[in-house]
Amino acid sequence: MHLEVIGVGGAGCRIADTLRAVDPDDHSFVGDAFAFDTDGEDVTALSTIPETHRHRYGQAVGNGLDGNLQRGRTVGEEHVNELSRQVDDGRPSVADAFLVSVGLGGATGGGTVAPLVSDLKTLYDKPVYVLATIPADREFEPSADAPGQGGDPRPLAAENAIRSLERLDGLADAIICFDNDAWLRTGETVADARDRLNREFATRVAALFAAAAGENTSTEAETVIDANDVGRILGSETAIATLGYGTQQVETDDGGSRFGLGLFSSEPSVDTSTAISAVETSIQKALHGKLTLECERSNADRAMLVVGGPPAWLNRQAIADGRSVLESTTGSAGILSGDAPRPDGDSVFAVVLLAGAEPADRLETLRSGTRPLDRSRTER
């Protein structure tokens, strides 16, 4: 599966940058990665996206928009064709889909993401999935103990997030959410946690999409997940989606000699009950542990399970049982599962994708404090 990854706004660009950093070479899913922002300093500070694919736009507004979402929408609409031309420098024609990352609380990303998604859909007629971070409560008001991102409060972040979600409705094929508030530790600021949160989100996203990059792997999966399978679960009606993830460290044997010469190689031997336990534990962590956006598992309309790790540890019966557990937990018949062999891995992992996961309490709480959107004044 080949994805063009596009970060929009400060938070979105950092997520895209982290995705490229965790993208594995032997089963890569990132075709090209781009960063679009109105803040030149933030674009310059990125580390893995090539400089040729970093683009500052809307220079007239200075560095950033100070939370003004309406201004962000105006700037985004004015420059969307410019951003689309930048994407042409990549390989959009061979992409299976686009992955657009954005921090919904900000004005630049929140204002630009809807027109950009719309333009990509029109130009390329391919799925566009959005990775969206939900702002934390401690960002909304000043606090000496827990200041907001960068130490500055963002009182408009909650309203911006809901407005941006509403404007994506009917445009994005699906929105995979990450709730910053749920992942912050006690006393931790968003600025301090930013890199850790981005890596948590990126690790889960990579585990899902890299599993569909089967053509780049040296070991073939027993049950292959491809772009069509991902599309079936995420859908095309702007479903809210969330990810669960679990890992279990395992002992591996490369089969080589103790001198590392590989002269007496043999197939690794793994006790069946131990392999089953590792797979079951990983699945339980993924399904019942912390989700990127917490929701009732039974609310999900569709779900996918991917189990990966050293091939000898991927017990087929345990994976099949895990799929049955996922089906009974969600109550949905729309379940797909697959495996992702990682010959060089040292852990078994499981990733669970839940789509159509609303209502989600976190989003409902934010909506309850936001004025209804006046659709007569909103351009779609």
N, C-alpha and C positions, 0 to 999 in steps of 0.2 A: 504494500500500500504506500503510495507516494502522496505526501501532503505538502502544500505550500503553506508555511507558517508565517503569519503577519501579526506583529505586535503594534497596538495603537495606544498612544498616550504613555505616560511614564510607567505605570504598573504593567500595562500590556506589553510594552517593549521589554521590560525586565523578565516577564514570564517567558516570552519568546526566546530571549537570550538564554535563559536557564534550560528551556526545552532543547535547544541546540546543544547545550553542554552535556545533557544526560542522554542524548540520542546515541544509541550504541552503534558502533561501526559495522558489526556483522549482521545486524537486522535493523538498519536505519529506516525510519519512516519520514524524516524531514528531507524534502527535496531541496527547497531554498527557504531561508528565513529573512524576513524584512522587519525593520523597525521604523515606525512613523510617529513623530511627536512634534509639538510646537515648542518644546523646550530643548534648545540646542545642547545645553550642558548634560542633560539626561541621556540624550542620544550618544554623545561623545563618550560617556562613562561605560557604555556596554562593552562586553569583552569577547563574545563568541560570534556575534553576527558580523559579517564582513562590512567594512566601512562603506563599500560600494552599495550595500543594501540598507544603509541607514540614511534616513531622509528627514530633514527638518522642513516643516511647511508652516504657512501662516506667520511668517516673520513679523508681520505688522502688529501682531498682538503681543510681542515680546516673549519672555520665557514663561509660558503657562498662561492659564485663563482664570486662576483664582476661584475656581468652583462655579463659574458662570456657564451653566449648561446651554442656555439659549445661544450665547455667543459661540460656544463650542459647536453647536449644530450648524450655525451660520458658516463658521470657518470650515467645518467638515464638508458641507455641501459645496462651498466655493472651490475646494481643493480636491474633491474626490477623483476627478479625471486625472489630475496630476499624480495622485497616489496609484491609480490603476495603471498608469503608464510605467511607474516604477516596477510594478509587479510583472509587467511584460519583459523585464530584464531577466526574470527567472525562467522557469519552465512550466508555466501554468497549463499549457496545452496537454502535457502528459500527466498532470496531477489527477489523482482520484478524487480529491476534495481539497478545500481550503480550511485552515484552522486559524481563526482570528482570536487573539487574546486581548483582554481589556479589563481594566479596573473600573467597575461600574460607578464608583463614587466620584470619579473625576470628570471634569468638564471636557478635556481634550478627547480622551478615549470614548467617554459616553456620548459626546456629541458627534464624533466621526464614525463610530462603529456601524450605525444603522445605514447611512448612505453608502459606506464602503461595502457592506454586505450586500446591499441591493445591487450595487454596480457589478460586483463579482458574479452574482447570480445571473445578471443580464448578459454580461460579456462571455461567460464561460459555460453556463448551464450545467454547473456541477454543484454538489452539496457544499454548503458553507456551515461549519460548526464553530460555535463561539465558546471560548474558555473565559469565564467571567468570575472575577472575585467580588464578593459582597463585603462592603466596608464594615469595620468593627464599631461597636457602640462607643468605645472610648475615643474614637476619632471625631465624634459629633460636637462635643463640648470641651472647653478648656479644663484641664485638670493638672495640678502640680505633680500628682503621683503617676498619672498615665496619660501624657499628652498624645495628641494624634500623630499621624504620619509626619515625620520630619520635625516633631515637636510643635506643630501648628494644628489647631483645631480645624475641622472641616464640617461646619454646621449644615452644609447643603448636601453632604455625601449621601445620606439616607434617601432624600428625595431624588437626587440625581440617579441613584441606583435603580429605583423603581421606575422613574421616567424612561431610563435607558432600556430597561427590560421591556416596558410596554411598547417602545418604538421598534424593538427587535421582533416583536410578535408578528408572525406572518412573513418575516424576511429570512431570518436564520433557520436552517433546518433543525438545529437543536442547540441548546445552551447547557454546557457542562459547568456547574457552579462550584465555587469554593468559598466557604464562609470564614472569613478571617477571624471573626469574633470567637468562633468555636475552637479555633486552633491556637489562640494566644494563651500563653501561660500567665499565671498570677503575677501582676506587677510588671509585665512585659509590655513595652511600647511596640506599635506597629513598625516604627522605623528600625528598632532593634531586631524584630522578628522577621523582617521582610525577606531576607535571603533564605532563612529556614522555611518559611511558609511557601515561597516560590518553589523551593526544591521538593517539598512534600507534594505539592500539586503536580509539578512536572514529572516526578517519579511515577505517579499514578497514571497520568496521561500517557507517558511513554510506555508503561507496561501494557496498556490497552492497545495503542496503535502500532507498537512494534510487533505485537503478536500477529498483526495482519500484514507484516512485511516478509512473508514466508519465502518469497522468491530470492531474498538476500541471505538466507540462512544456509548453512552447510548441512544441517540435519533436518530432515523433513518431519513435520508434525504428523501425528496420527490423525488428528482432526483439525484441518486447516481452517483458520479464520481469515476471511478476505474483506476487501472494501465493501462488497455487497452485503456481507453479514453485518458489518458495523452499521451500514446504512439502514438495514432492516430494523435493527434495535433502536438506533437513534431517531429514525423516522425523518419526516420532512415537514412537520407541522409545529416547529418551534417547541418541542418538548423540553421541559426542564429535566436535566440528568445529573446524577451524582455517582461518585466512584468510591468503592471500598477496596482496601488493599491489606494483604497480610503476607508475612514471610516467615520462614522457618529455616534456620541455619542447619546445614547437613554436612556430613563428612564425605568427601569425595576421594576417589582413587583414579589417577590418570592412567593407571595400568603400566606405567613405565618402571624401569629399574630404579633402585634406590640411588643410583648414580646419575639419574636423569637422562640416560642414553636411550631409553626406550627399546632396549634389545630384547627384553622378555615381556613384551606387551601382552595384555589379556583384557577381555571385557570386564568392566567393573561389576562386582557382585554386591547387590543390595538386598538385605533381608526384606521380604515382602511386607511383614507387619510393620517394620520401621518406615518403609516407604509410604504405606497407607496412612500411618500416623502423621507423617510430615505433610502429606497432601490434605488430610482432614483438618489438621490444625491451621494450616494456611487459609483454607476456605472459611473456617469458622471465624478467624480474625477478620477476613475481608468482609464477610456478610454481617457480622454482629459487632464489629469494632466501629471506630469513628469513621463516618462518611465525610466526603468533601462538603456536602450539604446534607445535614441531618434530616431524615424523613422517616415516616412509617414504611417499612419495607413492603408491606402489603398494599401500599398505594401505587407501586410501580406497575405500569402497563406492560412493560417488556423488560427483559434482563439478559445479560450475557455474563458467562463465567469463563475466564481464561486462567489456566494453571500452567506455570512454567518452571524451568529449572533443569538440572542435569537429567538427560534422557532416562537413565536407569531408575530415577526416583519418581518418574511420572506414571504412577500406577493407574492403569486405565479404569479399573473398577472403582477406585476411590474417586476419580474424576467424575465418572458416571453417577456415583452416589451423591457427589456434591451438586451436580446438576439437578438431581431429584430434590435435594434439600432446598435449593434455590427456588425451584418450581413450587414446592409446598409452602415456603415462606412468603413468597410474593402472591401466590394464588393465581399466577399467570401462566397461560400455555405458551406465551410468546417468549420462549427461552432458547438461547443458543449457547453452546459451549465449545471450547477447543483447547488445545495444548500448545505450548511454546517451548520447544527444546532449547536449552542453553548449555551446550557441551562444556563451556568453560565456567559455568556458574558454580557457586558454592552455597546456594540456598534454593529452596522451593518457594515460589511465590504464587499468590492468587489475586486476581483483580476481578471485582464485580462491578458491572455497569448496570445501573437502574435508570430507566428512562420513563418519562411520564410520571415523575415522582411527586407531583403536587397533590394536595396542598402540603407545603413545607412550612413549619411553624415560623422559621426565621423570616421568610419572605412575607408571610401574613402579618407578622409583627411590624415589619417596616412599612407595609402597605397601610396598616391601620393608622399610622401617623402621617400619612401623605395625602394631600388633597386630591380628589378625583381629577384625572386628566381631562382637559377640555378638548375632545376630539375635533371639534369644529375649527380649532386653531392649530391643529397638528397636520403637517403634510406627511403622507405615507409614501 
